[in-house]
């Protein structure tokens, strides 16, 4: 009887393994939608050298690897920062001669100690005109002050509870007092983890923190008073003005939970607003931020486990399976904190296990495209079947088409987030796959015949949260937002990029900051870089 039971159990386990592997094989080999796109719309890329390999310690560290784009010396060419693993230091690379060269030893980043870097954000904390770097590690927050490309370290006393490991960082002046505050996402410590599919246990997880800056980079937690106290594992969040009232609101992706959207009441309190995921369950992890449909309102895409895992396994301990959503999530902002999940109609819902994501116009046609990192380093079937990581090009009907193979950016490694920047200043966005436990990969955009305009603005308390609107000669409007934290545990370039397609004139560029001030730039030239660092706007022509 026992032998028969063991035989049946063995058969069951084998069948389960075949089913799971079948899901991974299907995801790795087949497209989700029967879509097509004009070949001329597909951006093409050339791989270039980036000699950085992240070191991952699966037994001791969270499965995230932070990275950031930052112009350390204001020369107009972004550098790339990578967080190190437990026994590997952080690293900084500069772009020159169509390749990346490590410059860590000459910028004074120093030895980070025996802790894993888990999150990063860049901004000018001390208003000296240079972007600083804030890094989270298991021992708390670390601030690296930047003076013309040389860094000075300061450890930040970080008030978090003893269950929490710091993860993603988002910055902004929440109380409009002129200095940068921090929302620190946290995840339960590795040694306290009990599983990765625990949804309904309200006591399991960590507590993310809203940290108020006293003006001297000393931070106190106001999480409970602000109405944000919540036990749940979280990789990242974004501070951004959702409803155009100039207050920085908060959107948080709670892994094995829901996306929470909080309205900033303007008095250091927040009110949670319902959205399509409220009181439901998913695995939202990464966040892409942009105005994909040109209505002037900020939209969001959230990564998820997708089609890679069988639904009956992915739903974990959820009793009512109707409350579980494994698909990618796209919030179309309908105004006044009303959102509609349009993942299905944009043809994004049915893709695979994903991490960080970024909206950006990669072919300069005036439509924001979507790059999404894939592959889970701790998921055994991913050792056999690798997902491609997606470059999804947006069409004029607001649907997206995968082009990563034709574009030449298919990623065979374990990706955490895409990074985008115009490294060679040719007016087209280049990209990097920041990978964990494997080499990161970099690509130069071969360019297009379409036009563009770029806006440089300080990444400081006054400018983070700014809404930048480009009004074209035809009357069409394009919108971007100066934020920190897009992707996953990462940060993007401070230069806002607008592809304008075949348009040849721009009426205005309007910058609306969170202090209510407006800066209007009349008749800027296409194919130029608008520098707003000084009171007098400078135009750099390409």
Residue pairs with C-beta under 8 A, 6 or more apart in sequence:
19 310
20 309
20 310
20 313
20 381
21 381
21 384
21 385
23 307
23 308
23 309
23 310
23 381
24 308
24 381
24 382
24 384
24 385
25 385
26 307
27 306
27 307
27 308
27 352
27 353
27 385
27 387
28 385
28 386
28 387
28 388
31 402
32 307
32 347
32 350
32 351
32 402
33 347
33 350
33 401
35 347
35 399
35 401
35 402
36 401
37 393
37 395
37 401
37 403
41 363
41 365
41 393
41 395
42 363
42 393
42 403
42 406
42 407
43 362
43 363
43 391
43 393
43 403
43 407
43 428
43 445
43 446
43 448
44 406
44 407
44 408
44 445
44 446
45 407
45 408
45 409
45 430
45 431
45 443
45 444
45 445
45 446
46 408
46 443
46 444
46 446
47 408
47 441
47 442
47 443
48 98
48 99
48 100
48 442
48 443
48 444
49 99
49 100
49 442
50 80
50 93
50 99
50 100
50 432
50 439
50 440
50 441
50 442
51 100
51 102
52 82
52 91
52 93
52 100
52 102
52 439
52 440
53 438
53 439
53 440
54 65
54 82
54 83
54 84
54 85
54 88
54 434
54 435
54 436
54 437
54 438
54 440
55 84
55 85
55 86
55 87
55 88
55 437
56 63
56 65
56 85
56 377
56 436
56 437
57 85
57 86
57 87
57 116
58 377
58 378
58 437
59 190
60 86
60 116
60 190
61 85
61 86
61 116
61 118
61 190
62 116
62 118
62 165
62 167
62 187
62 190
63 376
63 377
63 378
63 436
64 118
64 119
64 167
64 168
64 235
64 416
64 436
64 488
64 489
65 82
65 83
65 85
65 117
65 416
65 434
65 435
65 436
65 437
65 489
66 82
66 83
66 117
66 118
66 119
66 120
66 135
66 136
66 168
66 416
66 489
66 490
67 80
67 81
67 82
67 83
67 120
67 416
67 417
67 419
67 432
67 434
67 440
67 487
67 490
67 491
68 80
68 81
68 120
68 121
68 122
68 133
68 419
68 490
68 491
68 492
69 78
69 79
69 80
69 81
69 122
69 419
69 420
69 421
69 491
69 492
69 493
69 494
70 78
70 79
70 80
70 81
70 122
70 131
70 133
70 491
70 493
70 494
71 77
71 78
71 79
71 131
71 493
71 494
71 495
72 79
72 92
72 107
72 130
72 131
72 146
72 149
73 130
73 148
73 149
74 129
74 130
74 533
76 425
76 456
76 529
76 540
77 94
77 95
77 423
77 425
78 95
78 421
78 422
78 423
78 493
78 495
79 92
79 93
79 94
79 95
79 103
80 92
80 93
80 95
80 100
80 419
80 432
81 90
81 91
81 92
81 93
81 120
81 122
81 133
82 90
82 91
82 92
82 93
82 434
82 440
83 90
83 116
83 117
83 118
83 119
83 120
83 135
83 489
84 90
84 91
84 112
84 116
84 117
85 116
85 117
85 437
86 114
86 115
86 116
87 114
89 104
89 109
89 111
89 112
90 104
90 109
90 112
90 117
90 135
91 102
91 104
91 109
92 102
92 103
92 104
92 107
92 109
93 100
93 101
93 102
93 103
94 100
94 101
94 103
95 423
95 424
98 424
98 444
100 442
107 149
107 150
107 151
108 150
108 151
108 152
109 144
109 151
109 153
110 151
110 153
112 135
112 137
112 142
113 137
113 139
115 137
115 138
115 139
116 137
116 138
117 135
117 136
117 137
118 136
118 137
118 138
118 165
118 166
118 167
118 168
118 489
119 135
119 136
119 166
119 167
119 168
119 169
119 184
119 185
119 236
119 489
120 133
120 134
120 135
120 136
120 169
120 489
120 490
120 491
121 133
121 134
121 169
121 170
121 171
121 182
121 484
121 485
121 491
122 131
122 132
122 133
122 134
122 459
122 484
122 491
122 494
123 131
123 132
123 134
123 171
123 180
123 459
123 460
123 461
123 464
123 484
124 130
124 131
124 132
124 146
124 458
124 459
124 460
125 132
125 134
125 143
125 145
125 179
125 180
125 217
125 460
126 132
126 145
127 460
127 461
128 146
128 147
129 458
129 533
130 146
130 147
130 148
130 149
131 146
131 459
131 494
132 143
132 144
132 145
132 146
132 151
133 143
133 144
133 146
133 151
134 141
134 142
134 143
134 144
134 156
134 169
134 171
134 182
135 141
135 142
135 143
135 144
136 142
136 166
136 167
136 168
136 169
136 184
137 166
138 165
138 166
138 189
140 155
140 156
140 157
140 158
140 160
140 166
141 155
141 156
141 158
141 166
141 169
141 182
141 184
141 219
142 153
142 154
142 155
142 156
143 153
143 154
143 155
143 156
143 217
144 151
144 152
144 153
144 154
145 151
145 152
145 153
145 154
154 217
156 217
156 218
156 219
157 218
157 219
158 166
158 184
158 211
158 219
159 209
159 211
159 219
159 220
159 221
160 166
160 184
160 186
160 206
160 207
160 209
160 221
161 206
161 207
163 188
163 189
163 192
163 205
163 206
163 207
164 186
164 187
164 188
164 189
164 206
164 207
164 208
164 209
165 186
165 187
165 188
165 189
165 190
165 206
166 184
166 185
166 186
167 184
167 185
167 186
167 187
167 234
167 235
167 236
167 489
168 184
168 185
168 234
168 235
168 236
168 237
168 485
168 488
168 489
168 490
169 182
169 183
169 184
169 185
169 484
169 485
169 489
169 491
170 182
170 183
170 185
170 236
170 237
170 238
170 239
170 483
170 484
170 485
171 180
171 181
171 182
171 183
171 239
171 464
171 484
171 485
172 180
172 181
172 183
172 239
172 240
172 248
172 461
172 464
172 465
172 483
172 484
172 514
173 179
173 180
173 181
173 248
173 461
173 462
173 464
173 465
173 514
174 181
174 210
174 212
174 239
174 248
174 264
174 268
175 181
175 212
175 268
176 247
176 514
176 515
177 215
178 215
178 461
178 462
179 213
179 214
179 215
179 461
180 213
180 460
180 461
180 464
181 210
181 211
181 212
181 213
181 219
182 209
182 210
182 211
182 213
182 219
183 208
183 209
183 210
183 211
183 237
183 239
183 250
183 252
184 208
184 209
184 211
185 208
185 234
185 235
185 236
185 237
185 252
186 206
186 207
186 208
186 209
186 233
186 234
187 205
187 206
187 233
187 234
187 235
187 255
188 204
188 205
188 206
188 233
189 206
194 204
195 316
196 256
196 316
197 256
197 313
197 314
197 315
197 316
197 317
198 204
198 256
198 316
198 317
199 256
199 257
199 281
199 315
199 316
199 317
199 318
199 324
200 317
200 318
200 319
201 317
202 231
203 231
204 231
205 231
205 232
205 233
206 231
206 232
206 233
206 234
207 223
207 229
207 230
207 231
208 223
208 228
208 230
208 232
208 234
208 237
208 252
209 221
209 223
210 221
210 222
210 223
210 226
210 228
210 250
211 219
211 220
211 221
211 222
212 219
212 220
212 221
212 222
212 268
213 219
214 220
222 268
223 229
225 268
225 269
226 268
226 269
226 270
227 262
227 269
227 270
227 271
227 272
228 250
228 262
228 270
230 254
230 260
232 254
232 255
232 256
232 257
233 254
233 255
233 256
233 257
234 252
234 253
234 254
234 255
235 253
235 255
235 285
235 286
235 488
235 489
236 253
236 285
236 286
236 287
236 485
236 487
236 488
236 489
237 250
237 251
237 252
237 253
237 287
237 485
238 250
238 251
238 287
238 289
238 300
238 483
238 484
238 485
238 486
239 248
239 249
239 250
239 464
239 465
239 483
239 484
239 485
240 248
240 249
240 251
240 289
240 298
240 465
240 481
240 483
241 247
241 248
241 249
241 298
241 465
241 467
241 481
241 514
242 249
242 251
242 261
242 263
242 298
242 333
242 337
243 249
243 263
243 335
243 336
243 337
244 296
244 297
244 467
245 266
246 465
246 512
246 513
246 514
246 515
246 516
247 263
247 264
247 265
247 266
247 514
248 264
248 464
248 465
248 514
249 261
249 262
249 263
249 264
249 270
250 260
250 261
250 262
250 264
250 270
251 259
251 260
251 261
251 262
251 287
251 300
252 259
252 260
252 262
253 259
253 284
253 285
253 286
253 287
253 302
254 260
254 284
255 283
255 284
255 285
256 281
256 283
256 316
257 281
257 282
257 284
258 277
258 278
258 279
258 280
258 281
258 282
258 284
259 275
259 277
259 282
259 284
259 300
259 302
259 329
259 331
260 272
260 275
260 278
261 272
261 273
261 275
261 337
261 339
262 270
262 271
262 272
262 273
263 270
263 271
263 272
263 273
263 337
264 270
265 271
273 337
275 331
275 337
275 339
276 329
276 331
276 339
276 340
276 341
277 284
277 325
277 329
277 341
279 323
280 323
280 324
280 325
281 315
281 318
281 323
281 324
281 325
282 302
282 304
282 324
282 325
282 326
282 329
283 303
283 304
283 305
283 314
283 326
284 302
284 303
284 304
284 329
285 302
285 303
285 304
285 354
285 355
285 356
285 488
286 302
286 303
286 354
286 355
286 356
286 357
286 372
286 373
286 417
286 487
286 488
287 300
287 301
287 302
287 303
287 357
287 485
287 486
287 487
287 488
288 300
288 301
288 302
288 357
288 358
288 359
288 370
288 372
288 486
288 487
289 298
289 299
289 300
289 359
289 481
289 483
289 486
290 298
290 299
290 359
290 360
290 368
290 480
290 481
291 297
291 298
291 299
291 368
291 478
291 479
291 480
291 481
292 299
292 346
292 359
292 367
292 368
292 370
292 394
292 398
293 299
293 332
293 398
294 476
294 477
294 478
294 479
295 333
296 469
296 477
296 479
297 333
297 334
297 335
298 333
298 479
298 481
299 330
299 331
299 332
299 333
300 330
300 331
300 333
300 339
301 328
301 329
301 330
301 331
301 343
301 348
301 357
301 359
301 370
301 372
302 328
302 329
302 330
302 331
302 357
303 328
303 354
303 355
303 356
303 357
303 372
303 373
303 488
304 325
304 326
304 327
304 328
304 329
304 353
304 354
305 314
305 326
305 353
306 326
306 327
306 328
306 350
306 351
306 352
306 353
306 354
307 326
307 327
307 350
307 351
307 352
308 352
308 353
308 387
309 326
309 353
311 321
311 324
311 326
314 324
314 326
315 321
315 324
315 326
318 324
327 343
327 344
327 349
327 350
328 343
328 348
328 349
328 350
328 351
328 354
328 372
329 341
329 343
330 341
330 342
330 343
330 346
330 348
330 349
331 339
331 340
331 341
331 342
332 339
332 340
332 341
332 342
333 339
334 340
343 349
345 398
345 399
346 398
346 399
346 400
347 399
347 400
347 401
348 370
348 392
348 400
351 372
351 390
352 374
352 387
353 374
353 375
353 376
353 379
353 387
354 372
354 373
354 374
354 390
355 372
355 373
355 374
355 376
355 415
355 416
355 417
355 488
356 372
356 373
356 415
356 416
356 417
356 418
356 434
356 487
356 488
356 489
356 490
357 370
357 371
357 372
357 373
357 417
357 418
357 487
357 488
358 370
358 371
358 417
358 418
358 419
358 420
358 486
358 487
358 492
359 368
359 369
359 370
359 486
360 368
360 369
360 371
360 420
360 429
360 497
361 367
361 368
361 369
361 429
361 497
361 498
361 499
362 369
362 371
362 391
362 393
362 420
362 428
362 429
362 431
362 445
363 369
363 393
363 428
363 448
363 450
363 499
364 427
364 428
364 448
364 450
364 451
364 452
364 499
364 500
364 501
365 448
365 450
365 499
365 501
366 450
366 476
366 478
366 498
366 499
366 500
366 501
366 503
367 394
367 395
367 396
367 499
368 394
369 391
369 392
369 393
369 394
369 400
370 390
370 391
370 392
370 394
370 400
371 389
371 390
371 391
371 392
371 418
371 420
371 431
372 389
372 390
372 392
372 418
373 389
373 411
373 415
373 416
373 417
373 418
373 433
373 434
373 487
373 488
374 387
374 388
374 389
374 390
374 411
374 415
375 382
375 386
375 387
375 389
375 411
375 413
375 414
375 415
376 382
376 414
377 414
377 436
377 437
377 438
382 414
386 412
386 413
388 402
388 404
388 405
388 410
388 411
389 404
389 409
389 410
389 411
389 415
389 418
389 433
390 402
390 404
391 402
391 403
391 404
391 407
391 409
392 400
392 401
392 402
392 403
393 400
393 401
393 403
394 400
395 401
404 410
404 411
408 443
409 431
409 433
409 441
409 443
411 433
411 435
411 441
413 433
413 435
413 438
413 439
413 440
413 441
414 435
414 436
414 437
414 438
415 433
415 434
415 435
415 436
416 434
416 435
416 436
416 487
416 488
416 489
416 490
417 434
417 487
417 488
417 489
417 490
418 431
418 432
418 433
418 434
418 487
419 431
419 432
419 434
419 487
419 490
419 492
419 493
420 429
420 430
420 431
420 432
420 492
420 493
420 497
421 429
421 430
421 492
421 493
421 495
422 428
422 429
422 430
422 454
422 495
422 497
423 430
423 444
424 430
424 444
425 529
425 542
426 445
426 447
426 542
427 447
427 451
427 452
427 454
427 527
427 542
428 445
428 446
428 447
428 448
428 452
429 445
429 497
430 442
430 443
430 444
430 445
431 442
431 443
431 445
432 440
432 441
432 442
432 443
433 440
433 441
434 440
434 490
435 441
450 499
450 500
450 501
450 502
451 499
451 500
451 501
451 502
451 503
451 504
451 526
451 527
452 497
452 498
452 499
452 500
452 526
452 527
453 470
453 498
453 500
453 506
453 509
453 524
453 525
453 526
453 527
453 528
453 529
453 530
454 495
454 496
454 497
454 498
454 528
454 529
454 530
455 468
455 470
455 480
455 495
455 496
455 498
455 509
455 511
455 529
455 530
455 532
456 494
456 495
456 496
456 529
456 530
456 531
456 532
456 533
457 463
457 466
457 468
457 482
457 494
457 496
457 511
457 532
457 533
458 494
458 532
458 533
459 482
459 484
459 494
462 513
462 514
462 515
463 482
463 513
464 482
464 483
464 484
464 514
465 481
465 482
465 483
465 513
465 514
466 481
466 482
466 511
466 512
466 513
466 514
467 479
467 480
467 481
467 511
467 512
468 479
468 480
468 481
468 482
468 496
468 509
468 510
468 511
468 512
469 477
469 478
469 479
469 508
469 509
469 510
469 512
470 477
470 478
470 479
470 498
470 500
470 506
470 508
470 509
471 477
471 506
471 507
471 508
471 509
471 510
472 478
472 500
472 503
472 505
472 506
472 507
473 503
473 504
473 505
473 506
473 507
474 503
475 507
476 503
478 498
478 500
480 496
480 497
480 498
482 494
482 496
484 491
485 491
486 492
495 529
500 506
500 526
503 526
504 526
505 523
505 526
506 523
506 524
506 525
506 526
507 522
507 523
508 520
508 521
508 522
508 523
508 524
509 520
509 521
509 524
509 530
510 518
510 519
510 520
510 521
511 518
511 519
511 520
511 521
511 532
512 518
513 519
519 532
519 537
521 530
521 532
521 537
524 530
524 539
525 539
525 541
527 541
527 542
528 539
528 540
528 541
528 542
529 539
529 540
529 541
529 542
530 537
530 538
530 539
530 540
531 537
531 538
531 539
531 540
